[in-house]
Amino acid sequence: MSEQLDAATDPAGLDEDVHWDAPRQCLHDDQLPLDVRGAGALVHLYAGP
């Protein structure tokens, strides 16, 4: 269990446009079920950046 972990020290985040695409889809995509849209919107609202 002493294997060396190779992890990025500064992970790249999403740019602002891509970050807002998922919540926008949750609010406006009529093809998704309403419960999925609501849950997805809440997750994106309260999840960290």
C-alpha atoms as one frame of an Amber mdcrd trajectory, in Angstrom:
protein
   0.000   0.000   0.000   2.970   2.298  -0.296   2.621   2.947  -4.020   3.363
   6.477  -5.083   0.289   8.433  -6.132   0.720  10.485  -9.284  -1.844  13.291
  -9.131  -2.029  16.678 -10.769  -1.144  19.461  -8.373  -3.286  22.044 -10.136
  -6.223  20.370 -11.897  -7.696  22.287 -14.792 -11.248  23.475 -14.262 -14.000
  24.030 -16.778 -14.267  27.351 -18.516 -17.300  29.416 -17.581 -19.375  28.618
 -20.676 -18.970  24.859 -20.277 -19.631  25.145 -16.534 -23.062  26.708 -17.141
 -24.133  24.358 -19.964 -25.278  21.567 -17.625 -27.500  23.718 -15.347 -28.910
  25.443 -18.435 -29.793  22.039 -19.881 -31.460  21.021 -16.606 -33.650  24.109
 -16.724 -34.602  24.108 -20.399 -34.378  20.568 -21.841 -37.908  19.155 -22.117
 -36.528  15.756 -23.173 -35.273  15.078 -19.619 -37.760  13.874 -16.992 -38.804
  16.595 -14.549 -37.324  14.822 -11.506 -33.953  14.481 -13.264 -34.043  18.142
 -14.270 -34.838  19.242 -10.710 -32.192  17.043  -9.107 -29.576  18.071 -11.657
 -30.324  21.754 -11.153 -29.965  21.406  -7.375 -26.711  19.483  -7.680 -25.247
  22.134  -9.964 -26.525  24.932  -7.745 -25.009  23.602  -4.518 -21.946  21.785
  -5.875 -18.647  23.589  -5.697 -17.164  25.437  -8.656
